[in-house]
Amino acid sequence: MQCPRCKTENGTRTICSKCGYYMYRPDVANRAQMTKGQQAIEDTKLVGKKVGKVFKYVWMIVTLIVMSAWLVAGMVWLVSTLGGQ
C-alpha cells in the first residue's frame, strides 16, 4: 500500500513506516475478500437480525390486541354482572 501523504511504499502495512500516516480506510478496497461460505454466514446473520426485529414488533402488536380484547370482554362481563342495561 502506498502512503498518500509521502508516497512511500509500505507493502501490506496500514500505518506508513516513514511518516506514520494511518492509511487504512474502511472501504471495499481495504477489506479482505470473503469466501462464499463466509458471505453466506454473514447474510444469514443479517437476515436473522431483521427477522428478529420484525418478529418483536409483530409480537408487541399481537399482545396489545389480545390484551385489548380481554379488557373489552372484562368490561362487558362487569357491566352485565352489575345489571347494566
C-alpha positions in Angstrom: 0.0 0.0 0.0 1.4 3.4 -0.9 1.1 6.3 1.5 -1.0 9.1 0.1 0.9 11.7 2.1 4.6 10.8 1.4 4.3 8.2 -1.4 6.3 5.6 0.5 5.6 2.0 -0.4 4.6 0.1 2.7 3.5 -3.3 1.4 0.5 -4.5 3.5 1.1 -2.2 6.4 -1.7 0.2 7.3 0.5 2.7 9.0 3.2 4.4 7.0 6.7 3.4 8.1 8.1 6.8 7.1 5.6 9.5 8.3 3.2 7.4 10.5 0.1 8.3 8.4 -2.8 5.9 9.1 -3.7 4.6 5.6 -6.5 2.2 6.4 -9.9 3.4 5.2 -12.9 1.2 5.7 -13.9 0.8 2.1 -14.2 -2.2 -0.2 -10.6 -1.9 -1.5 -9.1 -2.4 2.0 -11.3 -5.3 3.1 -10.2 -8.9 2.8 -12.4 -10.7 0.3 -14.8 -13.1 2.0 -15.4 -16.6 0.7 -18.8 -17.7 -0.4 -19.2 -19.6 2.8 -18.3 -16.6 4.9 -20.7 -14.4 2.9 -23.5 -16.9 3.4 -22.9 -16.9 7.2 -22.9 -13.1 7.2 -26.1 -13.0 5.1 -27.7 -15.5 7.5 -26.8 -13.3 10.5 -28.2 -10.2 8.8 -31.5 -11.9 7.8 -31.8 -13.3 11.3 -31.4 -9.9 12.9 -34.1 -8.4 10.5 -36.5 -11.3 11.1 -36.0 -10.9 14.9 -36.7 -7.2 14.8 -39.9 -7.8 12.7 -41.0 -10.6 15.0 -40.5 -8.4 18.0 -42.8 -5.7 16.6 -45.4 -8.3 15.5 -45.3 -9.9 18.9 -45.9 -6.5 20.5 -48.9 -5.7 18.3 -50.5 -9.2 18.8 -50.0 -8.8 22.6 -51.7 -5.4 22.5 -54.6 -6.7 20.5 -55.1 -9.7 22.8 -54.9 -7.6 26.0 -57.4 -5.1 24.5 -59.8 -7.9 23.7 -59.5 -9.2 27.2 -60.1 -5.7 28.6 -63.2 -5.2 26.5 -64.5 -8.7 27.4 -63.9 -8.0 31.1 -65.7 -4.7 30.9 -68.7 -6.3 29.1 -68.8 -9.0 31.7 -68.6 -6.5 34.5 -71.4 -4.3 33.1 -73.6 -7.3 32.5 -72.9 -8.7 36.0 -73.7 -5.4 37.7 -77.0 -5.2 35.9 -76.3 -2.6 33.4 -78.8 -2.1 30.7 
